[in-house]
Amino acid sequence: MPTLARCVSRARVDIMGWFTKKMKQEHKIMLQHELAAGIVQPEYHRATPECLEPQRWSMIDSMTAEVEVLEFIATLVTTIKPQLVVETGSFLGVSTEWIARGLERNGPSADGKDGRVISCEYDPEVYAKAKQRIDGSPLSRWIELRNESSLDMQVDGTIDLLFSDSDMPVREAEVKRFLPQINPNGIILMHDASSHLKVVREAALKLEAEGLISVVLLPTPRGLVIAQPRAGRQ
Ligand SMILES: C[S@@+](CC[C@H](N)C(=O)[O-])C[C@H]1O[C@@H](n2cnc3c(N)ncnc32)[C@H](O)[C@@H]1O
C-alpha cells in the first residue's frame, strides 16, 4: 500500500518531469488525471460562437470527454440498445466505462447476448493504465480493450454505435473505414467537433457533403457530432 508521503513524492517527481523533459500530451494528462483523483472541475475549453458558457459543463481532465457528454453517451446506449459499440481512443477508459454502464443496464438481448464495447488505444503506456483500470472494474465483462490503432483495428459484425474520439486528424479516415459496417439505423458520434477545434467539424461536414452521413452539430464545449449513415436508411 503506498503511503501518502510516497504518493506526494511520486507526484513531485512526475511534476518535475513535466518541466525537465518534453512529455507527450497524453502522458501529462494521464498524470493530471491521477492527481485529480476523479474530482470534477469546470470545463477548460474556451467559449465558441455555438457554446458561449463552457464553464457550465464539467470535466475530469482535458482528454476525457466532458461529464455531460459521458452522461449523454450512456443515455444514448440505454435509448438505442446497441449490441456492438466501437470506440476509438480509450485514453484511460472512462468513456468506455460509461458506455458499459449503459450496456449493463440494457441487459442481454432476446438471444441471451450482452451488448459489448470494443475500444482501441494505440499508445502502449496509456493502454496499460486503461487496462489496469478496466480489469479492476465491475464493468469489465462488457468491455474489450485493444492496444491498436483505429486505422488497423478489425471488428467483426454490425456496429450499432461508433464513438470516434481518437486523434483529430484521423477521424475522417476512421469513420470512412467503419462506415460499411455501421447499422443503417445506428449512430456515429464524433467528439471534438467544435468550431474552434475545426478539424473534426470539417471532416463531418465533408462526409455529409459526400452523401455518406447526415450530421447534427451539438453545441457542447468541445463539440459533438451525432450522425447516421445515409446508405440503407428506411
Ligand atoms: C481524447 S482521448 C480519448 C478520451 C476517451 N474517449 C474518454 O472520453 O475517456 C484520445 C485518445 O486516443 C488515442 N489515440 C489517438 N489516435 C489513435 C488511433 N488512431 N487509434 C487509437 N487510439 C488513438 C490517444 O492516445 C488518446 O489516449
The ligand as an ORCA input file, in Angstrom:
! r2SCAN-3c Opt
* xyz 0 1
  C      -9.432     12.332    -26.380
  S      -8.588     10.907    -25.814
  C      -9.923      9.755    -25.595
  C     -10.779     10.041    -24.391
  C     -11.746      8.956    -24.014
  N     -12.570      8.549    -25.134
  C     -12.651      9.423    -22.894
  O     -13.532     10.264    -23.147
  O     -12.482      8.939    -21.746
  C      -7.844     10.317    -27.296
  C      -7.031      9.039    -27.119
  O      -6.893      8.443    -28.405
  C      -5.618      7.859    -28.543
  N      -5.395      7.756    -29.993
  C      -5.028      8.725    -30.852
  N      -5.043      8.272    -32.126
  C      -5.457      6.972    -32.066
  C      -5.715      5.984    -33.043
  N      -5.560      6.249    -34.353
  N      -6.137      4.773    -32.635
  C      -6.312      4.511    -31.314
  N      -6.082      5.415    -30.338
  C      -5.686      6.645    -30.703
  C      -4.695      8.820    -27.778
  O      -3.522      8.159    -27.368
  C      -5.608      9.256    -26.614
  O      -5.386      8.449    -25.476
*
